[in-house]
């Protein structure tokens, strides 16, 4: 095993030395504190790149290992000690460890806790929310800081396209036209770095296949591929529409709604899809109410779902939801029975923001519906103002 570990370390080091990176946002105060840093997110969103970026800022950077390697099929928790010994043999004693996709190894948290207790600084990435949270909550309580990474934000998208200057000045016809054009591209192309480099649909297909088969079906021992595929297809074709587990079960031909609930939980753990709950002061009612489903990235929505005219509205709504998650908000939707507001953001026990999304705020009925929805949410949560996000329309509305 030791020789295999040496080979993998050397191979991975050679591979990383040839990669060009886009700088991602990362809180610098986490570089030298005592806690284990956990970076989680969907496959191919840039976690490994961020880990390399972090390494470059620190004095010791050699103890890097990516566990997403088919040569590690026989690696178990007992082999972590051998990995440590190989690191010391190759590079001498160091205090910084960098582990990529460590959740692939059952029992990893025991080794990380031992490193933490001995004063080592550990950075970890992973692409399964449940597996990470389960181990962290059991063995590393109070020892870690968790950070979620998403595909590029719009500002990172502009940096990638070398158009960051557009954020410096958005006044004037030309500047507004240029940034609108860039945003229209972002609305459909999304923020997966590798896809943006190639604009090749096979990148998205490969990503989806890896998530579906490796992270959902194999990991959770699911044998019915059709049911899971149809669930994803229906979900991304109906972004932002309230769904119950029972209605989804009927759509994909499953008798038990609990099966659908489990499928969605497995998929959500991969960060591919997210379920949004209606805000209710009763926890039981909140769990029982219909959910809305959103996707991690608009390029995947366009790739996996049904296309129809006027779909820009659902893409904008999906984009806004992901941005709210990226900013760390606790997000729900509001529905009074007669009106609906797309998003309300809660801070602790208090709702602090109401947001309505409408691609084009034109037409008497559309305007009336969107305004009634956000005004009802503002009244329900005693907010003095709300936000309606549109594609191009801009105005202040006083009531």
VOPAGU-2260 file (C-alpha; in pm, 1 decimal, decimal comma):
REM VOPAGU-2260
SITE   aa  ch    i         X         Y         Z
SITE  UNK   A    0       0,0       0,0       0,0
SITE  UNK   A    1     282,1     244,4      80,8
SITE  UNK   A    2     428,8     227,0    -268,8
SITE  UNK   A    3      84,9     280,8    -419,0
SITE  UNK   A    4      33,2     585,9    -197,9
SITE  UNK   A    5     370,2     725,6    -308,8
SITE  UNK   A    6     275,5     679,5    -673,7
SITE  UNK   A    7     -58,6     851,7    -625,6
SITE  UNK   A    8      95,7    1145,3    -437,1
SITE  UNK   A    9     354,9    1199,2    -711,2
SITE  UNK   A   10      96,1    1164,1    -989,8
SITE  UNK   A   11    -140,2    1409,0    -825,2
SITE  UNK   A   12     136,5    1660,1    -763,3
SITE  UNK   A   13     237,8    1649,8   -1131,5
SITE  UNK   A   14    -122,3    1692,2   -1243,1
SITE  UNK   A   15    -186,8    1991,5   -1017,3
SITE  UNK   A   16     131,4    2169,7   -1123,7
SITE  UNK   A   17      -9,4    2211,1   -1475,8
SITE  UNK   A   18    -351,5    2348,4   -1382,7
SITE  UNK   A   19    -447,2    2711,5   -1429,0
SITE  UNK   A   20    -683,4    2843,4   -1167,0
SITE  UNK   A   21    -942,6    3115,2   -1123,9
SITE  UNK   A   22    -911,8    3275,9    -782,0
SITE  UNK   A   23   -1215,2    3201,2    -564,2
SITE  UNK   A   24   -1336,4    3401,6    -268,0
SITE  UNK   A   25   -1221,4    3256,4      64,9
SITE  UNK   A   26   -1218,9    3412,1     415,6
SITE  UNK   A   27    -851,0    3469,1     490,8
SITE  UNK   A   28    -908,2    3450,3     867,4
SITE  UNK   A   29    -960,9    3073,6     833,6
SITE  UNK   A   30    -609,6    3007,2     702,5
SITE  UNK   A   31    -433,1    3002,3    1034,8
SITE  UNK   A   32    -694,9    2937,8    1300,3
SITE  UNK   A   33    -709,2    2608,7    1490,0
SITE  UNK   A   34   -1029,3    2457,5    1346,1
SITE  UNK   A   35   -1057,0    2196,9    1073,0
SITE  UNK   A   36   -1186,3    2372,5     757,7
SITE  UNK   A   37   -1450,4    2179,0     562,7
SITE  UNK   A   38   -1526,9    2293,0     205,7
SITE  UNK   A   39   -1829,1    2116,5      59,7
SITE  UNK   A   40   -2013,2    2150,1    -269,8
SITE  UNK   A   41   -2118,7    1978,0    -590,2
SITE  UNK   A   42   -1863,8    1797,4    -806,8
SITE  UNK   A   43   -1659,1    2017,1   -1041,8
SITE  UNK   A   44   -1758,9    2347,9    -880,3
SITE  UNK   A   45   -1398,0    2434,8    -795,1
SITE  UNK   A   46   -1335,5    2281,6    -450,7
SITE  UNK   A   47   -1004,6    2126,3    -555,5
SITE  UNK   A   48    -895,7    2451,0    -716,5
SITE  UNK   A   49    -980,1    2642,3    -400,4
SITE  UNK   A   50    -781,7    2389,9    -198,0
SITE  UNK   A   51    -478,8    2459,0    -419,4
SITE  UNK   A   52    -534,3    2831,4    -378,6
SITE  UNK   A   53    -532,9    2785,7      -0,1
SITE  UNK   A   54    -210,7    2582,3     -18,4
SITE  UNK   A   55     -35,3    2863,6    -201,4
SITE  UNK   A   56    -105,2    3100,4      88,4
SITE  UNK   A   57      50,3    2873,8     352,0
SITE  UNK   A   58     414,1    2793,9     435,0
SITE  UNK   A   59     375,5    2413,3     413,1
SITE  UNK   A   60     183,2    2267,7     120,8
SITE  UNK   A   61     308,1    1915,1      44,0
SITE  UNK   A   62      62,1    1701,8     242,4
SITE  UNK   A   63    -207,6    1697,6     -26,4
SITE  UNK   A   64    -408,2    1387,6    -117,7
SITE  UNK   A   65    -716,2    1337,9    -337,4
SITE  UNK   A   66    -922,8    1034,0    -236,4
SITE  UNK   A   67   -1129,4    1037,2    -556,2
SITE  UNK   A   68    -894,4     790,6    -724,1
SITE  UNK   A   69    -990,3     443,4    -848,7
SITE  UNK   A   70    -659,9     302,9    -725,5
SITE  UNK   A   71    -780,9     351,0    -368,4
SITE  UNK   A   72   -1054,3      84,9    -380,5
SITE  UNK   A   73    -887,9    -109,0     -97,8
SITE  UNK   A   74    -797,3     197,5     113,6
SITE  UNK   A   75    -953,5     185,6     460,5
SITE  UNK   A   76    -928,0     395,2     774,3
SITE  UNK   A   77    -635,2     178,3     891,0
SITE  UNK   A   78    -428,1     302,7     596,7
SITE  UNK   A   79    -436,4     667,8     707,1
SITE  UNK   A   80    -137,5     603,1     931,1
SITE  UNK   A   81      57,2     466,9     634,0
SITE  UNK   A   82     -37,7     776,1     433,3
SITE  UNK   A   83      97,0     994,9     714,5
SITE  UNK   A   84     421,6     794,9     719,4
SITE  UNK   A   85     459,8     830,3     340,9
SITE  UNK   A   86     412,5    1207,4     369,1
SITE  UNK   A   87     688,1    1228,6     631,5
SITE  UNK   A   88     914,9    1003,2     426,2
SITE  UNK   A   89     873,4    1219,3     113,8
SITE  UNK   A   90     860,5    1570,1     260,5
SITE  UNK   A   91     959,9    1559,6     625,9
SITE  UNK   A   92     736,2    1658,7     917,4
SITE  UNK   A   93     475,5    1927,0     835,1
SITE  UNK   A   94     174,2    2073,3    1016,1
SITE  UNK   A   95     -71,8    2140,5     730,0
SITE  UNK   A   96    -285,6    1868,0     568,7
SITE  UNK   A   97    -503,9    1900,9     256,4
SITE  UNK   A   98    -752,3    1621,0     183,5
SITE  UNK   A   99    -975,9    1620,9    -126,3
SITE  UNK   A  100   -1303,3    1417,2    -136,2
SITE  UNK   A  101   -1216,4    1250,6     193,7
SITE  UNK   A  102   -1574,6    1133,1     251,6
SITE  UNK   A  103   -1500,2     842,3      14,6
SITE  UNK   A  104   -1318,7     671,5     302,8
SITE  UNK   A  105   -1541,0     542,0     580,9
SITE  UNK   A  106   -1414,2     643,1     924,9
SITE  UNK   A  107   -1202,7     935,7     802,4
SITE  UNK   A  108   -1321,9    1155,1    1090,0
SITE  UNK   A  109   -1121,6     951,1    1344,5
SITE  UNK   A  110    -792,1    1026,9    1170,5
SITE  UNK   A  111    -878,1    1394,6    1124,9
SITE  UNK   A  112    -971,0    1424,9    1492,7
SITE  UNK   A  113    -634,5    1274,2    1585,8
SITE  UNK   A  114    -456,4    1529,5    1367,1
SITE  UNK   A  115    -660,1    1810,9    1522,4
SITE  UNK   A  116    -581,5    1692,7    1876,3
SITE  UNK   A  117    -210,3    1689,2    1793,1
SITE  UNK   A  118    -220,2    2053,8    1680,1
SITE  UNK   A  119    -224,6    2000,0    1301,4
SITE  UNK   A  120    -415,7    2227,2    1063,2
SITE  UNK   A  121    -646,7    2031,5     830,6
SITE  UNK   A  122    -834,7    2144,5     519,0
SITE  UNK   A  123   -1093,6    1906,3     371,3
SITE  UNK   A  124   -1322,7    1906,9      68,5
SITE  UNK   A  125   -1621,5    1682,9       5,3
SITE  UNK   A  126   -1919,4    1653,5    -226,9
SITE  UNK   A  127   -2176,4    1483,0      -5,6
SITE  UNK   A  128   -2353,3    1700,3     249,2
SITE  UNK   A  129   -2507,9    1420,3     455,4
SITE  UNK   A  130   -2194,1    1211,4     491,1
SITE  UNK   A  131   -1991,5    1511,4     593,2
SITE  UNK   A  132   -2246,6    1646,2     840,4
SITE  UNK   A  133   -2302,5    1305,0     998,9
SITE  UNK   A  134   -1936,5    1248,0    1077,5
SITE  UNK   A  135   -1872,1    1610,0    1171,0
SITE  UNK   A  136   -2164,8    1621,3    1411,1
SITE  UNK   A  137   -2059,7    1297,6    1578,3
SITE  UNK   A  138   -1682,2    1327,5    1611,3
SITE  UNK   A  139   -1576,4    1682,7    1531,6
SITE  UNK   A  140   -1831,7    1897,1    1716,5
SITE  UNK   A  141   -1673,0    2230,4    1804,3
SITE  UNK   A  142   -1358,6    2148,0    1606,0
SITE  UNK   A  143   -1449,8    2261,8    1253,8
SITE  UNK   A  144   -1578,0    2543,7    1034,6
SITE  UNK   A  145   -1793,6    2446,1     737,7
SITE  UNK   A  146   -1798,4    2642,5     410,8
SITE  UNK   A  147   -2017,9    2566,9     108,3
SITE  UNK   A  148   -1873,6    2637,8    -235,5
SITE  UNK   A  149   -2092,8    2693,0    -540,5
SITE  UNK   A  150   -2026,7    2733,8    -911,9
SITE  UNK   A  151   -1915,0    3083,3   -1013,7
SITE  UNK   A  152   -2117,1    3380,6    -895,7
SITE  UNK   A  153   -2182,6    3651,2   -1153,3
SITE  UNK   A  154   -1881,8    3851,6   -1034,9
SITE  UNK   A  155   -1658,8    3542,1   -1060,2
SITE  UNK   A  156   -1809,4    3472,1   -1403,3
SITE  UNK   A  157   -1698,7    3820,1   -1513,0
SITE  UNK   A  158   -1348,8    3761,9   -1374,4
SITE  UNK   A  159   -1332,8    3433,8   -1566,4
SITE  UNK   A  160   -1426,7    3619,3   -1887,5
SITE  UNK   A  161   -1184,6    3903,7   -1803,7
SITE  UNK   A  162   -1476,4    4145,3   -1785,0
SITE  UNK   A  163   -1448,4    4241,7   -1418,3
SITE  UNK   A  164   -1418,5    4605,9   -1524,2
SITE  UNK   A  165   -1793,3    4597,2   -1593,9
SITE  UNK   A  166   -1859,7    4594,3   -1219,0
SITE  UNK   A  167   -1668,8    4918,3   -1168,9
SITE  UNK   A  168   -1909,0    5136,0   -1364,1
SITE  UNK   A  169   -2264,7    5044,6   -1459,7
SITE  UNK   A  170   -2379,5    5392,5   -1561,2
SITE  UNK   A  171   -2419,5    5497,8   -1920,3
SITE  UNK   A  172   -2575,9    5327,1   -2218,8
SITE  UNK   A  173   -2269,1    5131,8   -2330,0
SITE  UNK   A  174   -2173,1    5006,2   -1983,5
SITE  UNK   A  175   -2529,3    4899,7   -1901,8
SITE  UNK   A  176   -2562,5    4726,3   -2237,2
SITE  UNK   A  177   -2237,1    4534,7   -2189,3
SITE  UNK   A  178   -2318,2    4415,1   -1839,4
SITE  UNK   A  179   -2671,2    4318,5   -1947,5
SITE  UNK   A  180   -2524,8    4114,1   -2231,6
SITE  UNK   A  181   -2283,0    3941,5   -1993,6
SITE  UNK   A  182   -2563,3    3868,5   -1748,5
SITE  UNK   A  183   -2778,2    3717,6   -2024,1
SITE  UNK   A  184   -2490,1    3480,0   -2098,7
SITE  UNK   A  185   -2449,3    3394,0   -1729,9
SITE  UNK   A  186   -2822,4    3331,0   -1697,3
SITE  UNK   A  187   -2796,7    3039,3   -1940,0
SITE  UNK   A  188   -2433,9    2926,8   -1921,8
SITE  UNK   A  189   -2417,9    2908,2   -1543,2
SITE  UNK   A  190   -2096,6    2894,3   -1346,3
SITE  UNK   A  191   -1930,5    2553,3   -1378,6
SITE  UNK   A  192   -1565,8    2642,5   -1460,7
SITE  UNK   A  193   -1490,0    2345,0   -1684,5
SITE  UNK   A  194   -1807,1    2392,5   -1889,9
SITE  UNK   A  195   -1737,8    2763,1   -1933,9
SITE  UNK   A  196   -1390,8    2681,1   -2064,5
SITE  UNK   A  197   -1515,5    2441,6   -2331,3
SITE  UNK   A  198   -1888,5    2515,6   -2371,4
SITE  UNK   A  199   -1909,7    2145,6   -2455,8
SITE  UNK   A  200   -2230,1    1976,6   -2343,7
SITE  UNK   A  201   -2043,8    1651,2   -2279,9
SITE  UNK   A  202   -1893,1    1816,9   -1970,2
SITE  UNK   A  203   -2238,3    1862,4   -1819,3
SITE  UNK   A  204   -2347,0    1512,5   -1921,8
SITE  UNK   A  205   -2038,7    1357,3   -1759,9
SITE  UNK   A  206   -2093,3    1561,1   -1444,5
SITE  UNK   A  207   -2457,3    1454,7   -1421,7
SITE  UNK   A  208   -2375,6    1089,0   -1488,9
SITE  UNK   A  209   -2110,9    1086,8   -1216,4
SITE  UNK   A  210   -2353,6    1241,5    -967,4
SITE  UNK   A  211   -2640,2    1013,4   -1066,4
SITE  UNK   A  212   -2453,6     683,1   -1068,7
SITE  UNK   A  213   -2170,0     730,6    -819,1
SITE  UNK   A  214   -2315,4     972,8    -564,6
SITE  UNK   A  215   -2684,0     880,2    -574,2
SITE  UNK   A  216   -2736,3     524,7    -696,8
SITE  UNK   A  217   -2420,3     338,2    -592,2
SITE  UNK   A  218   -2374,3     519,3    -263,7
SITE  UNK   A  219   -2736,6     464,9    -160,4
SITE  UNK   A  220   -2775,8     121,2    -323,2
SITE  UNK   A  221   -3056,3     228,4    -558,9
SITE  UNK   A  222   -3130,9      -9,3    -843,7
SITE  UNK   A  223   -3410,0     172,1   -1031,6
SITE  UNK   A  224   -3230,0     417,0   -1258,5
SITE  UNK   A  225   -3547,4     517,4   -1444,0
SITE  UNK   A  226   -3724,6     647,3   -1133,1
SITE  UNK   A  227   -3434,4     868,6   -1028,6
SITE  UNK   A  228   -3378,2    1002,6   -1380,1
SITE  UNK   A  229   -3746,1    1085,5   -1427,9
SITE  UNK   A  230   -3756,2    1258,3   -1090,6
SITE  UNK   A  231   -3461,6    1482,2   -1182,5
SITE  UNK   A  232   -3606,4    1550,9   -1528,4
SITE  UNK   A  233   -3945,9    1650,2   -1389,0
SITE  UNK   A  234   -3794,2    1858,8   -1110,1
SITE  UNK   A  235   -3570,0    2070,4   -1334,2
SITE  UNK   A  236   -3854,2    2107,2   -1587,4
SITE  UNK   A  237   -4071,1    2256,9   -1312,4
SITE  UNK   A  238   -3829,5    2480,7   -1125,4
SITE  UNK   A  239   -3997,9    2685,3    -854,1
SITE  UNK   A  240   -4336,8    2510,4    -869,8
SITE  UNK   A  241   -4479,7    2368,4    -542,4
SITE  UNK   A  242   -4463,2    1988,4    -534,0
SITE  UNK   A  243   -4572,6    1727,2    -282,6
SITE  UNK   A  244   -4402,7    1393,1    -240,4
SITE  UNK   A  245   -4732,3    1224,8    -335,0
SITE  UNK   A  246   -4768,5    1421,0    -659,9
SITE  UNK   A  247   -4408,1    1347,1    -754,7
SITE  UNK   A  248   -4462,8     977,8    -679,4
SITE  UNK   A  249   -4752,3     970,0    -926,6
SITE  UNK   A  250   -4546,2    1145,0   -1193,6
SITE  UNK   A  251   -4261,2     892,0   -1184,0
SITE  UNK   A  252   -4480,4     589,8   -1113,8
SITE  UNK   A  253   -4376,1     516,6    -755,5
SITE  UNK   A  254   -4635,2     378,0    -514,3
SITE  UNK   A  255   -4481,4     504,2    -191,1
SITE  UNK   A  256   -4421,7     880,0    -146,0
SITE  UNK   A  257   -4152,1     797,8     112,0
SITE  UNK   A  258   -3944,5     657,5    -174,4
SITE  UNK   A  259   -3959,5     995,6    -349,6
SITE  UNK   A  260   -3871,0    1171,7     -25,4
SITE  UNK   A  261   -3564,9     948,9      10,5
SITE  UNK   A  262   -3464,3     999,0    -353,8
SITE  UNK   A  263   -3479,6    1376,8    -314,2
SITE  UNK   A  264   -3276,1    1358,2       5,5
SITE  UNK   A  265   -3005,6    1153,6    -166,2
SITE  UNK   A  266   -2998,9    1394,2    -462,8
SITE  UNK   A  267   -2995,0    1701,0    -237,8
SITE  UNK   A  268   -2696,9    1559,4     -50,6
SITE  UNK   A  269   -2499,1    1585,1    -375,9
SITE  UNK   A  270   -2592,9    1955,9    -412,3
SITE  UNK   A  271   -2755,3    1887,3    -750,6
SITE  UNK   A  272   -3106,2    1985,4    -637,8
SITE  UNK   A  273   -3243,3    2174,5    -337,2
SITE  UNK   A  274   -3587,2    2166,5    -178,1
SITE  UNK   A  275   -3735,2    2490,2     -46,2
SITE  UNK   A  276   -3994,7    2484,2     232,2
SITE  UNK   A  277   -4286,2    2715,6     291,4
SITE  UNK   A  278   -4226,4    2930,6     598,9
SITE  UNK   A  279   -4459,9    2823,8     876,3
SITE  UNK   A  280   -4434,7    2878,9    1249,2
SITE  UNK   A  281   -4542,7    2519,1    1299,3
SITE  UNK   A  282   -4252,3    2285,0    1227,2
SITE  UNK   A  283   -4493,0    2000,0    1151,6
SITE  UNK   A  284   -4681,8    2212,4     899,9
SITE  UNK   A  285   -4355,6    2327,9     746,9
SITE  UNK   A  286   -4255,2    1966,2     684,6
SITE  UNK   A  287   -4599,8    1875,5     550,4
SITE  UNK   A  288   -4640,1    2169,9     311,4
SITE  UNK   A  289   -4547,8    2141,4     -59,5
SITE  UNK   A  290   -4182,3    2197,3    -147,1
SITE  UNK   A  291   -4030,2    2393,5    -429,5
SITE  UNK   A  292   -3729,7    2246,1    -607,4
SITE  UNK   A  293   -3431,9    2438,2    -746,0
SITE  UNK   A  294   -3109,3    2328,9    -914,6
SITE  UNK   A  295   -2746,4    2414,4    -844,1
SITE  UNK   A  296   -2678,9    2573,4   -1184,7
SITE  UNK   A  297   -2874,0    2702,7   -1482,5
SITE  UNK   A  298   -2659,7    2523,6   -1740,0
SITE  UNK   A  299   -2769,1    2194,0   -1586,3
SITE  UNK   A  300   -3131,2    2311,3   -1583,6
SITE  UNK   A  301   -3110,4    2379,0   -1956,5
SITE  UNK   A  302   -2930,6    2051,0   -2018,5
SITE  UNK   A  303   -3150,4    1820,3   -1810,0
SITE  UNK   A  304   -3497,4    1974,0   -1829,2
SITE  UNK   A  305   -3774,9    2036,5   -2079,6
SITE  UNK   A  306   -3729,9    2352,9   -2286,2
SITE  UNK   A  307   -4013,1    2594,4   -2355,8
SITE  UNK   A  308   -4059,7    2956,9   -2460,1
SITE  UNK   A  309   -4044,1    3209,0   -2178,9
SITE  UNK   A  310   -3818,0    2991,4   -1963,6
SITE  UNK   A  311   -3597,3    3290,8   -1876,7
SITE  UNK   A  312   -3825,1    3358,9   -1580,0
SITE  UNK   A  313   -3758,7    3023,3   -1415,2
SITE  UNK   A  314   -3387,3    3051,9   -1488,8
SITE  UNK   A  315   -3377,2    3392,5   -1317,4
SITE  UNK   A  316   -3569,9    3257,6   -1018,8
SITE  UNK   A  317   -3332,6    2961,7    -993,9
SITE  UNK   A  318   -3031,0    3190,5   -1015,6
SITE  UNK   A  319   -3164,1    3415,3    -737,3
SITE  UNK   A  320   -3227,9    3116,4    -510,8
SITE  UNK   A  321   -2873,7    2984,4    -554,7
SITE  UNK   A  322   -2732,1    3331,7    -489,6
SITE  UNK   A  323   -2929,1    3355,9    -165,2
SITE  UNK   A  324   -2784,8    3019,9     -57,9
SITE  UNK   A  325   -2437,3    3136,4    -157,7
SITE  UNK   A  326   -2478,1    3434,6      73,7
SITE  UNK   A  327   -2569,5    3207,1     362,8
SITE  UNK   A  328   -2934,2    3300,0     398,0
SITE  UNK   A  329   -3195,6    3076,4     560,1
SITE  UNK   A  330   -3444,6    3082,8     274,5
SITE  UNK   A  331   -3815,1    2989,2     251,9
SITE  UNK   A  332   -4109,5    3077,4      31,7
SITE  UNK   A  333   -4423,4    3256,4     150,5
SITE  UNK   A  334   -4776,3    3153,1      63,6
SITE  UNK   A  335   -5084,4    3294,8     233,7
SITE  UNK   A  336   -5327,9    3084,3      34,0
SITE  UNK   A  337   -5418,1    3370,5    -197,4
SITE  UNK   A  338   -5079,1    3521,7    -274,7
SITE  UNK   A  339   -4721,6    3399,8    -293,5
SITE  UNK   A  340   -4377,6    3555,4    -249,7
SITE  UNK   A  341   -4088,5    3362,9    -404,0
SITE  UNK   A  342   -3837,1    3402,4    -123,0
SITE  UNK   A  343   -3826,8    3523,0     236,0
SITE  UNK   A  344   -3494,3    3525,0     419,5
SITE  UNK   A  345   -3487,9    3454,8     790,4
SITE  UNK   A  346   -3216,1    3550,8    1036,7
SITE  UNK   A  347   -3273,3    3351,4    1352,5
SITE  UNK   A  348   -3645,2    3379,6    1431,3
SITE  UNK   A  349   -3699,7    3700,5    1234,5
SITE  UNK   A  350   -3770,1    3742,8     863,9
SITE  UNK   A  351   -3540,9    4017,6     735,5
SITE  UNK   A  352   -3607,4    4020,8     360,6
SITE  UNK   A  353   -3882,6    3947,5     109,2
SITE  UNK   A  354   -3788,4    3891,7    -255,6
SITE  UNK   A  355   -4008,3    3845,4    -559,3
SITE  UNK   A  356   -3861,1    3737,7    -894,0
SITE  UNK   A  357   -4024,7    3834,1   -1223,5
SITE  UNK   A  358   -3826,2    3834,4   -1548,6
SITE  UNK   A  359   -4050,3    4096,1   -1710,4
SITE  UNK   A  360   -4269,7    4314,0   -1488,8
SITE  UNK   A  361   -4510,2    4409,6   -1764,2
SITE  UNK   A  362   -4878,2    4352,3   -1817,3
SITE  UNK   A  363   -5146,4    4464,4   -1574,1
SITE  UNK   A  364   -5221,1    4119,3   -1432,6
SITE  UNK   A  365   -4853,5    4022,2   -1392,7
SITE  UNK   A  366   -4771,8    4345,1   -1214,7
SITE  UNK   A  367   -5074,5    4314,1    -987,6
SITE  UNK   A  368   -4994,2    3952,7    -895,7
SITE  UNK   A  369   -4626,1    4014,9    -818,8
SITE  UNK   A  370   -4696,6    4327,6    -614,1
SITE  UNK   A  371   -4973,0    4160,3    -415,2
SITE  UNK   A  372   -4742,1    3870,8    -332,7
SITE  UNK   A  373   -4459,0    4080,3    -196,3
SITE  UNK   A  374   -4689,3    4325,7     -17,4
SITE  UNK   A  375   -4858,9    4035,6     157,4
SITE  UNK   A  376   -4520,5    3898,2     269,0
SITE  UNK   A  377   -4408,8    4241,2     389,8
SITE  UNK   A  378   -4728,7    4273,9     592,6
SITE  UNK   A  379   -4701,7    3920,2     732,7
SITE  UNK   A  380   -4345,3    3972,3     857,7
SITE  UNK   A  381   -4367,5    4344,5     936,3
SITE  UNK   A  382   -4114,6    4454,2     675,6
SITE  UNK   A  383   -4092,3    4816,1     563,6
SITE  UNK   A  384   -3961,2    4729,0     219,2
SITE  UNK   A  385   -3928,7    4440,8     -25,3
SITE  UNK   A  386   -3739,7    4366,9    -345,4
SITE  UNK   A  387   -3871,3    4263,4    -685,5
SITE  UNK   A  388   -3590,5    4133,7    -908,4
SITE  UNK   A  389   -3644,6    4166,6   -1282,7
SITE  UNK   A  390   -3421,5    4137,5   -1586,8
SITE  UNK   A  391   -3409,3    4500,8   -1696,9
SITE  UNK   A  392   -3693,4    4692,2   -1528,4
SITE  UNK   A  393   -3601,0    4941,5   -1255,7
SITE  UNK   A  394   -3824,7    5165,0   -1044,8
SITE  UNK   A  395   -3912,1    5257,1    -687,7
SITE  UNK   A  396   -4268,0    5179,6    -583,2
SITE  UNK   A  397   -4414,3    5358,9    -279,8
SITE  UNK   A  398   -4714,4    5231,9     -82,6
